[in-house]
Amino acid sequence: MTSERDTSQQPPLSVREEAADWFLLLQQKPDDQVLHARFGIWLSQSDAHRLAWRETNSMWQALGDASGQYRRLSSPSDQASALSSPVVTRRGHKRRWVAAASAGALSLCLSWFALPTVMLHVQADHITTTAESRAVTLEDGSTVFLAADSAIKSRFSDGRREITLLAGEAFFDVQRDFSRPFIVDAEGVKVEVLGTVFDVRMTSETTNVALAKGQVRASSGNNTNILAPGEIVSIDRKTGAMTKDAIGIEDIGSWREGRLYVTDVSIGSVIELLRRYHPAWIAVADPGLAAEKVTGIYDLTHPDQALRALVDPHGGKVRAVSSALRVVSRY
């Protein structure tokens, strides 16, 4: 029998994360009718949204109903701390059993969301965590600067040098070698160079390539673009469509100095990038706010301030629900 957890039917990671966001928000504001209406719109978007929501509920119900006697006293965002405290039940003699069952259900839930991260650790040669960046020297002498929550794997041979950007963003300073082209693969977007300096950034929907020095060719499917210094190309990975624009060379890879530079992108996309630098999870409760376009420079060393600077001009508010959760909305 085929399970809904089969890889072929599993909702995209971005949809699963949105389902988790909605679950947390609805737990925090169970009587908010406006929030429920917005959630209904989200839920109706596709079968993937409904499947992600069913699986999220099933896992948390397994946590909450493990004993039939367990009454959850904390919000989902506080479950980690709750596990270190006694679990209250109506019958004291079942306390330890309930704690063990609930911990098991929580572990199952967390593993479902953490699986992509586990897979990254298995595949990657080099990986960074939240708010961590790292410089890596490759065997040919090239340098790769990894941004936060990023990962790469490499494969070198006599005829070519290949780097796969598995997640996040990386700034490359490539040693020239005419006999071995340097190729970066970022979710099907290929960047080919001989010797040059450039940045590659991946989000859930796009891949951006910005060139600081030399020349690169970016390709996706049948579409190809050759970049000159001071140019950036954005590739929609679903359609392969490319959009080229100008960018200040000093702004390319500016995350290395703690600055996030974006131009004409959605607030939702910027929040996705800020999550890589914020110790808390950032949930966006307002799709309309998330769709607003912005251009600006944000301070990655103070992600809460950056988040407020991002949404304040558009009427957005940032609420610190707990140390592990920030909720962004207009209400």
Order of alpha helices (4+ residues) and beta strands (2+ residues): alpha-alpha-alpha-alpha-alpha-beta-beta-beta-beta-beta-beta-beta-beta-beta-beta-beta-beta-beta-beta-beta-alpha-beta-alpha-beta-alpha-beta-beta
